[in-house]
Amino acid sequence: MSGGVTARTPRQARRRALVKTVCYRLSMVAVTVIVAWVVVGDVGDAVSVGLVANLVKTGTYYGYERVWDRISWGLIDA
């Protein structure tokens, strides 16, 4: 690859990345629901927005995390 970016073996297990993703997304569901509730004024609609938006975002974040785990650029080896 060009620019000093090379593929490498992941530094974390897929399970760890998945647990990190789920924990992060659960906290983001709460934030999204609160913001949506303030904007739309209805708890049911806010929960719907929070759940759908975050299901999509969870999948994309997991994939993004896996891609970056294979990029060695910017890492300093101990």
N, CA, C and O of each residue as an XYZ file, in Angstrom:
312
protein
N       0.840     -1.188      0.000
C       0.000      0.000      0.000
C       0.879      1.242      0.000
O       2.013      1.208      0.477
N       0.364      2.312     -0.523
C       1.165      3.525     -0.614
C       1.035      4.383      0.627
O       0.113      4.218      1.425
N       1.977      5.301      0.774
C       1.916      6.249      1.873
C       2.240      5.660      3.231
O       1.885      6.246      4.253
N       2.908      4.512      3.269
C       3.291      3.922      4.535
C       2.155      3.193      5.252
O       2.316      2.781      6.401
N       1.034      3.033      4.601
C      -0.094      2.334      5.210
C      -0.009      0.874      4.798
O      -0.043      0.552      3.610
N       0.101     -0.010      5.788
C       0.197     -1.428      5.484
C      -0.830     -2.189      6.290
O      -1.186     -1.803      7.403
N      -1.301     -3.283      5.707
C      -2.236     -4.145      6.426
C      -1.461     -4.921      7.482
O      -0.283     -5.229      7.299
N      -2.118     -5.230      8.570
C      -1.468     -5.981      9.641
C      -2.502     -6.845     10.336
O      -3.703     -6.728     10.088
N      -2.026     -7.699     11.194
C      -2.913     -8.539     11.989
C      -3.608     -7.675     13.036
O      -2.968     -6.831     13.662
N      -4.910     -7.876     13.234
C      -5.624     -7.070     14.237
C      -5.004     -7.223     15.621
O      -4.493     -8.288     15.965
N      -5.053     -6.142     16.422
C      -4.507     -6.167     17.774
C      -5.545     -6.579     18.803
O      -5.212     -6.796     19.968
N      -6.793     -6.689     18.386
C      -7.834     -7.087     19.319
C      -8.704     -8.153     18.664
O      -8.859     -8.192     17.443
N      -9.255     -8.998     19.488
C     -10.142    -10.041     18.994
C     -11.436     -9.421     18.483
O     -11.833     -8.348     18.937
N     -12.084    -10.079     17.554
C     -13.360     -9.587     17.040
C     -14.379     -9.457     18.163
O     -15.192     -8.532     18.165
N     -14.338    -10.375     19.111
C     -15.282    -10.320     20.233
C     -15.102     -9.025     21.030
O     -16.083     -8.396     21.424
N     -13.852     -8.630     21.264
C     -13.582     -7.385     21.986
C     -14.130     -6.187     21.212
O     -14.766     -5.305     21.790
N     -13.883     -6.160     19.911
C     -14.397     -5.069     19.081
C     -15.924     -5.045     19.114
O     -16.528     -3.973     19.144
N     -16.541     -6.208     19.109
C     -18.000     -6.289     19.155
C     -18.538     -5.782     20.493
O     -19.516     -5.035     20.519
N     -17.912     -6.178     21.605
C     -18.345     -5.718     22.934
C     -18.172     -4.201     23.054
O     -19.056     -3.511     23.563
N     -17.041     -3.692     22.589
C     -16.820     -2.244     22.610
C     -17.894     -1.525     21.806
O     -18.424     -0.500     22.236
N     -18.208     -2.063     20.648
C     -19.218     -1.469     19.775
C     -20.579     -1.438     20.451
O     -21.253     -0.408     20.443
N     -20.987     -2.554     21.033
C     -22.303     -2.634     21.675
C     -22.389     -1.670     22.864
O     -23.387     -0.965     23.012
N     -21.375     -1.634     23.694
C     -21.379     -0.725     24.849
C     -21.454      0.735     24.407
O     -22.215      1.520     24.973
N     -20.675      1.091     23.411
C     -20.685      2.458     22.911
C     -22.051      2.802     22.321
O     -22.598      3.873     22.586
N     -22.590      1.900     21.531
C     -23.864      2.178     20.875
C     -25.008      2.265     21.881
O     -25.924      3.062     21.682
N     -24.990      1.484     22.942
C     -26.040      1.590     23.961
C     -26.049      2.979     24.586
O     -27.111      3.552     24.829
N     -24.877      3.511     24.840
C     -24.831      4.862     25.390
C     -25.301      5.885     24.349
O     -25.922      6.887     24.704
N     -25.010      5.641     23.084
C     -25.448      6.554     22.034
C     -26.953      6.456     21.779
O     -27.571      7.441     21.373
N     -27.550      5.286     22.010
C     -29.014      5.165     21.915
C     -29.652      6.113     22.921
O     -30.586      6.843     22.589
N     -29.151      6.099     24.139
C     -29.699      6.975     25.181
C     -29.575      8.441     24.783
O     -30.522      9.210     24.949
N     -28.425      8.832     24.265
C     -28.226     10.224     23.845
C     -29.187     10.584     22.716
O     -29.815     11.642     22.745
N     -29.302      9.709     21.726
C     -30.185      9.978     20.587
C     -31.633     10.083     21.019
O     -32.354     10.969     20.560
N     -32.070      9.186     21.899
C     -33.455      9.218     22.376
C     -33.724     10.523     23.120
O     -34.767     11.145     22.914
N     -32.819     10.937     23.963
C     -33.007     12.191     24.719
C     -33.093     13.392     23.781
O     -33.970     14.243     23.928
N     -32.179     13.453     22.819
C     -32.197     14.568     21.867
C     -33.475     14.535     21.034
O     -34.111     15.571     20.838
N     -33.855     13.361     20.546
C     -35.076     13.242     19.740
C     -36.304     13.618     20.569
O     -37.228     14.245     20.053
N     -36.320     13.248     21.819
C     -37.437     13.581     22.701
C     -37.561     15.099     22.859
O     -38.660     15.652     22.804
N     -36.436     15.754     23.053
C     -36.442     17.218     23.175
C     -36.956     17.852     21.881
O     -37.713     18.822     21.921
N     -36.544     17.305     20.732
C     -36.918     17.889     19.442
C     -38.374     17.598     19.082
O     -39.109     18.507     18.698
N     -38.804     16.318     19.206
C     -40.157     15.956     18.742
C     -41.196     15.991     19.853
O     -42.391     16.086     19.575
N     -40.762     15.918     21.098
C     -41.687     16.013     22.216
C     -42.506     14.772     22.503
O     -43.424     14.821     23.322
N     -42.200     13.656     21.851
C     -42.948     12.413     22.060
C     -41.963     11.291     22.364
O     -41.050     11.025     21.582
N     -42.155     10.639     23.500
C     -41.219      9.589     23.928
C     -41.232      8.410     22.959
O     -40.171      7.881     22.626
N     -42.403      7.992     22.503
C     -42.500      6.850     21.583
C     -41.752      7.098     20.286
O     -40.991      6.249     19.822
N     -41.978      8.276     19.701
C     -41.260      8.628     18.472
C     -39.758      8.738     18.732
O     -38.949      8.324     17.902
N     -39.398      9.283     19.855
C     -37.981      9.432     20.196
C     -37.298      8.071     20.319
O     -36.173      7.895     19.851
N     -37.970      7.116     20.943
C     -37.403      5.766     21.083
C     -37.257      5.117     19.706
O     -36.245      4.475     19.423
N     -38.270      5.285     18.851
C     -38.195      4.724     17.499
C     -37.008      5.295     16.727
O     -36.247      4.550     16.110
N     -36.854      6.596     16.762
C     -35.729      7.248     16.083
C     -34.413      6.741     16.667
O     -33.493      6.399     15.925
N     -34.326      6.693     17.983
C     -33.093      6.259     18.644
C     -32.708      4.837     18.299
O     -31.534      4.553     18.062
N     -33.676      3.943     18.266
C     -33.373      2.540     17.977
C     -32.981      2.325     16.523
O     -31.973      1.674     16.245
N     -33.758      2.859     15.597
C     -33.459      2.645     14.177
C     -32.124      3.283     13.799
O     -31.286      2.642     13.165
N     -31.930      4.518     14.180
C     -30.683      5.210     13.841
C     -29.483      4.464     14.402
O     -28.461      4.334     13.728
N     -29.596      3.984     15.603
C     -28.446      3.351     16.232
C     -28.214      1.917     15.769
O     -27.081      1.441     15.831
N     -29.223      1.226     15.317
C     -28.989     -0.099     14.720
C     -28.146      0.045     13.459
O     -27.206     -0.718     13.243
N     -28.482      1.015     12.637
C     -27.702      1.258     11.418
C     -26.289      1.697     11.777
O     -25.323      1.204     11.196
N     -26.159      2.597     12.705
C     -24.849      3.120     13.092
C     -23.970      2.055     13.748
O     -22.748      2.092     13.604
N     -24.574      1.109     14.464
C     -23.811      0.044     15.108
C     -23.093     -0.807     14.079
O     -21.905     -1.100     14.221
N     -23.804     -1.196     13.060
C     -23.189     -2.006     12.006
C     -22.080     -1.274     11.283
O     -21.027     -1.848     11.003
N     -22.311     -0.007     10.979
C     -21.284      0.745     10.262
C     -20.068      1.019     11.146
O     -18.938      1.008     10.659
N     -20.285      1.261     12.428
C     -19.154      1.493     13.332
C     -18.302      0.234     13.482
O     -17.073      0.311     13.488
N     -18.947     -0.913     13.601
C     -18.206     -2.161     13.748
C     -17.304     -2.381     12.531
O     -16.130     -2.721     12.678
N     -17.847     -2.188     11.345
C     -17.046     -2.341     10.135
C     -15.904     -1.339     10.084
O     -14.783     -1.687      9.711
N     -16.182     -0.110     10.454
C     -15.169      0.950     10.482
C     -14.046      0.591     11.458
O     -12.868      0.758     11.142
N     -14.404      0.109     12.616
C     -13.422     -0.293     13.628
C     -12.543     -1.429     13.112
O     -11.332     -1.422     13.334
N     -13.136     -2.396     12.432
C     -12.376     -3.537     11.911
C     -11.402     -3.086     10.822
O     -10.275     -3.578     10.759
N     -11.823     -2.162      9.970
C     -10.921     -1.657      8.935
C      -9.736     -0.953      9.577
O      -8.591     -1.233      9.223
N      -9.987     -0.049     10.510
C      -8.900      0.696     11.149
C      -7.989     -0.203     11.988
O      -6.819      0.123     12.191
N      -8.504     -1.313     12.469
C      -7.660     -2.224     13.248
C      -6.612     -2.899     12.366
O      -5.645     -3.462     12.879
N      -6.788     -2.851     11.073
C      -5.831     -3.461     10.142
C      -4.857     -2.447      9.542
O      -3.993     -2.812      8.744
N      -4.989     -1.205      9.914
C      -4.117     -0.158      9.375
C      -3.067      0.200     10.426
O      -3.395      0.577     11.552
N      -1.830      0.077     10.042
C      -0.752      0.322     11.008
C      -0.310      1.785     11.055
O       0.437      2.168     11.955
N      -0.751      2.601     10.115
C      -0.345      3.993     10.045
C      -0.654      4.712     11.363
O      -1.765      4.617     11.884
N       0.320      5.417     11.885
C       0.139      6.209     13.087
C       0.300      5.465     14.383
O       0.225      6.077     15.449
N       0.520      4.159     14.337
C       0.723      3.380     15.556
C       2.202      3.351     15.899
O       3.058      3.291     15.017
N       2.483      3.392     17.166
C       3.860      3.303     17.647
C       4.004      1.963     18.342
O       3.312      1.680     19.320
N       4.911      1.138     17.830
C       5.131     -0.171     18.451
C       5.900      0.000     19.752
O       6.843      0.785     19.846
N       5.469     -0.757     20.746
C       6.122     -0.695     22.068
C       7.436     -1.432     22.062
O       8.119     -1.484     23.085
